[in-house]
Structure formats: structure tokens, C-alpha cells
């Protein structure tokens, strides 16, 4: 069974409707608040970006939630799981004030923090593959460490043959990092796939889809 967010090539979800000109990413006032809360809470260092992605994808009502509703629902779960707030406080919509964390993302620090980003390159093993190599992805898009765990190999690209076009060197491995199993860096590649090799009836068979994939997802083709 595919993960709820793994929608590539799936039937029955309706058409993708292009957004009209003048689109704003914040259709409602609380969307900005949702973004700000998520960034501020992430700045506390209680979880990783991979853990936050995993929290969103495991929401039981994922399909019925809007974009920022997913962010807020996952944030609530993360805060409760790390004992930063209680479930009772979330239900009440109120909590006792706590001392400000020394890691608090104050307004004056926001521009610098966002500009720096968070590099995920790490020292690690020499890449096995090089640009131009033909590779085949793992047949089953499943986390090898945690049952039903986070994985960055989409189901539509499982068991497919592609071509390495970039080698990025070792990067934090999300399959481990999302579940508190350490960073476990692995070589990361950009792999190109022909649309005709991914989809049963591609509109443009000659198009390419590129994916960033970790080495343990791949074998020589």
C-alpha cells in the first residue's frame, strides 16, 4: 500500500488545477502563523527536518487536510512527543508560560538563520556510482530499519532503471535520521529516469524525471 503523500502516478486523485495569476502562498491569515510556529519550534533543536517530514506523512487524516493544516497537526504531535506541551494543553489551547529557551528563534535572528540554511553534507564513504552509470532502484520502497518508516524513494520509481547525472557526496540519510537512529550519512545522487520507464501512458515519453536518491536505494543496472 502506498504512503498517503506518495501520489506520483496514482489514479483517482483528480486533476491538477493550475493556480491563477496573483497566487499567494498564504491564502488565510493563520497560514503565516503556521509557518512561523513551525520554524520557531524547529529552531529548538528537539527534532530534525527528517523527523518533521515523517510526522506529516504519518498523519492518519493526511488526505483530508490542507497544506498548512498538515504542518500544524504534525507540529502538535512533535511537541507532545517531546514533552514540550501536553495533549491536555493542546486540547485546551492554553499552557502555562515556560522560561524562554536559549535556542529561541527571536525575530532579529530569523533572516540570518534562514539565509544560512542547514547543510546536510557530511564526511562519509566514497560514492560507488559516478555520473553516466546506469542504476536500478530498490524494488520495494520500504525503510530497512523501521517498519512503515520514512523513506525518500517514491513508490513510482521503485524497481526502475535510471542514469546517474550528479554525485553529491555523502549526506545525512533520512531513513535513519527521521527515527532517531543517527545521521548515517550515505552518498547521494541525482538520478534521471525516462518518463516512458516510469509511467504506463506518459503524455511525453521522452521527458525525464530526476530524483535525489541515496546509495542504499540503488544497485548497478
N, C-alpha and C positions, 0 to 999 in steps of 0.2 A: 504494500500500500504506500503511495507516495506521501511525502510530508505535505502539510496543508499549503505551505508557501511555495512549493516546488511546482510551479504552474506551466513551465515551458512545454509546449507540445500537447498539453492536456485539453481534452474536448469538454464542452458543456459549460464553460465559464462565461460565455457571451463574448461579444466583440470588444476590441479595444477602441474606445471613442476618443479621438484626438481632442485635446483641450483647446478652447477658444483663445484667441489672442488676448493678452492682458491678464493671463493666469497669474494668480498669487499663490505661493506655497502655503499661505496662511488664510484659509477660507473662513475661519472663525477666530475670534479674538483669543480663545483659550489655546489655539494651536501654538502660538508663540510661547505661551506659558509652559506647555508640554515640552517643547524643545528646550527651553531654559532649565526646567526642572531636571530633565534627563541629563543634560550636560553638567549641571551643577552637582547632581548626585554621583555621576560617573567620576567627577573630579575628586571624590573622597577616596578613591582607590580601593573600594570594597569589592569590586568585580572588574573583569576585563571586558573589552569590547566583544570578544567572542562569547562570553557568558551572557552579555546583554542580547546578542543575536539569538542565542539558544533560548533565552527566556521568552522572546517574542514568538519563536516558531512553535513552542510547546503550549501556547495558549489554547485552551480547549475550544474557545469560540473564535478562533483566528479568522475564519471565513466571513463572519458577520460583523467584524469590527473595521472601522475606518483606520486610515494610516496612523494618525496621532492617537487614536484610541488604543491601538496596539502598543504604542510607545508607553502610554500611561499605565495600561494593565500590566505590562511586563515590568515596568519600574516599580509598581506596587509589590509585585511578587519578589523582586530582588531585595527591596528594602526590608520586607518582612522576613525573608530567608536569612538575611544577615543581621537580624535583630536590631535594625536601625529604627524601625517603628513596629508596632504590634498590629495584628489583624484587627483588634478592637479599635485601635486608634484610626486605622484606615476606614473602618465601617462608620465611626463617629465623625470622621472628617476633622478631627481635632487631636492635638497631642500636647503634652507638657513640654515647654521650651527646654532645650538642652544646650549646654555650652557649645559655642561655635568651634568647629573642628579647625585645627591649624592648617588643614588642607582645603579649607573652604574656598571656593572659586569666587572671590569678590569681583565686583564689576570692573575694577581697574586692571585686573589680571586677565580678563576674558580675551581681549584682542591678541595678546601675546601667546596665550595658550592655544588658541585656535590657529594662529599663524604657524606655530611650531609643529602642530600635529603630534602624532605618536608613532615614531618609526618602529617597525616590526621586523626589520632585518636583524639577524643575529649571526654570530660565528657558528659554524657547523660543517657538515660533511661536504666534500667536493661533489658538485652535481654529476650524476651519471649520464644524463642526456645533454645534448647540445642542439642549438638551432639547426633545423633541417632534418632531425631524427624523426622517424615515424614511431608513434607510440599508441598503445591501446589502453583505454581506461578500465578500471576495475569493473567487473560485471555487475556486482551488487553495490549500490550506493549506500553502504551502511558503515557506521562508526565501528572501528575494530576494537575499541576499548570500552565503550558504554552502549549497552543495548538501547536502541532508539535515540542515540545521542546525536549531537550536532555534527554535520559534515558539509563540506563545501563542494562536493561533487554532485551536480544536479542529476536527477534520475534520467532525464532525456539524453544525457551524454554518457551514461554508463554502458560499458561494453562496446564503445565506439573507437574507431581509429582516426587519429589526427596527426598533425605535424607541429613539432615544437618550433616556435618562431622567436621566443625570447627566453633567456635563462636569467633569473633574478637573484640567484644565490639563496642561501638558507634564510627562511623566515619562520616566525612563530607558527606552530601547527595548530589550527583551530580545533581539530578533533580532540586534542588533549587540553588545550588552554581553556576551552569553554567549560570544562568539567573539573577544574582544579587539579589536573594531573601534571602540571608543569608545562613549560613552553614547548619542549620537544621539537626544536627547530628542524625543518627539512628544506631541501632545495625546492624552490617554487618556479614554475614555468608558465608562460603563456602558450597555450596550445590552440591551433586553428583547426576547425572541422568544416568540411563542406556541408552545406545545408542538405544536399541530397543524401548524405550519410547519416543525418540526424532525424530528418522528418520523412514520413511516408509520402506526403504530397507537398513538397515545398513550392511556394509561389515562384521563387527564383532559385533553381537548383545550384547555380554557380556561386551563390552568395557564401560567405564564410561567417562562422560564429567563433569568436575567440573566448577562451576561458582561462582563468588563472587557477592552476591545479598543482597540488603538492606531489612530491615524488612517489610517495607510497600509493597514490591513486593510479600510478602508471606502470606499464611494462613495455618492453621493446616489441614493436609490431613486426 
